[in-house]
Amino acid sequence: MKIRLIHAVIFTLFLLVCGLFYYVYTKPYEVFVEKSQDEAYVTWVSHTEYIAGDSTGQAIVSVTDYMGRPLNASCNLSLLYPNKTFVFTDLPMSPSVIAGNYYRVFTVPNTFGIYVEFVNCSVVLRPNTNVTASKSNSIHVNPAFDFLVNISQNLTRIEQKIDNLSIDMQNNFTNIENLLNNLSVNMNNNFTFWGNNMTWNFNYTNELIKNASQNCTANITSFRNEAYTWYVILRQDIYNMYQRWIDEIDRLLTDAFGLGQIIQRVPTGGGATQQEKSWLDRILGR
């Protein structure tokens, strides 16, 4: 049983090796057999999806012989709209730095749809042997790409607006900070100015009050002196008036009754005797 299993495994491995040998050595031969030594072959290299209005559209082809070796060629490019009218015809293509490659840059039309690219190459295959090789390809101007481009452009604009808003906000914050700093400095200066003014006003008011107090004291003293002087003058006038009354009464009594002078003159300054004061009280009805 074990011997049969080993034989089966060995047989399977033998078949796999034979198949691999056939693919490696036989398949390339079949590919080359399908191509002619007297023909040149054009293969498209460029992509087929484009954005409408793209200025960097490119048609790139590779020109080779039947074994895939690059060939020198002169190639022209034509492009057809989706309605199969020409966008342009037979524009010359330039050789690339890669041997056998040729390219043409063009602006992608704005019309959406499937376009046809057509390349026609003239190839010097061998001395005195010129051949022509051509190949068509389709490209797609995709509206979905245009939508994505619009989104990308909108995002870019939004990002730019956000950046500008951020810059504006930063500038505003800086301006506000400067304003606050200036306001703080001004407030400090104003507080200092107000403090100095208040101190000066307090000192000035205190000086006014002091002067007013001194003036009031002087005025009170002056008024007191004037009042005292007035009082002394009034007292003297009263005494003089009393003296005139006494003199008049004394004269009347002397003339009426022939009495001698019974009432003594009241001394100036109020220095009257007790008897004289009682006479005055009786005469004045006090």
Sequence and secondary structure as in RCSB ss.txt:
>XXXX:A:sequence
MKIRLIHAVIFTLFLLVCGLFYYVYTKPYEVFVEKSQDEAYVTWVSHTEYIAGDSTGQAIVSVTDYMGRPLNASC
NLSLLYPNKTFVFTDLPMSPSVIAGNYYRVFTVPNTFGIYVEFVNCSVVLRPNTNVTASKSNSIHVNPAFDFLVN
ISQNLTRIEQKIDNLSIDMQNNFTNIENLLNNLSVNMNNNFTFWGNNMTWNFNYTNELIKNASQNCTANITSFRN
EAYTWYVILRQDIYNMYQRWIDEIDRLLTDAFGLGQIIQRVPTGGGATQQEKSWLDRILGR
>XXXX:A:secstr
 HHHHHHHHHHHHHHHHHHHHHHHHHHHHHHHHHS TT  EEEE S  EE TT TTEEEEEEEE TTS B  EEE
EEEEE TTS EEEEEEE EE SSTTEEEEEE   SS EEEEEEEEEEEEEETTEEEEEEEEEEEEE HHHHHHHH
HHHHHHHHHHHHHHHHHHHHHHHHHHHHHHHHHHHHHHHHHHHHHHHHHHHHHHHHHHHHHHHHHHHHHHHHHHH
HHHHHHHHHHHHHHHHHHHHHHHHHHHHHHHH     S    TTS   HHHHHHHHHHTT 
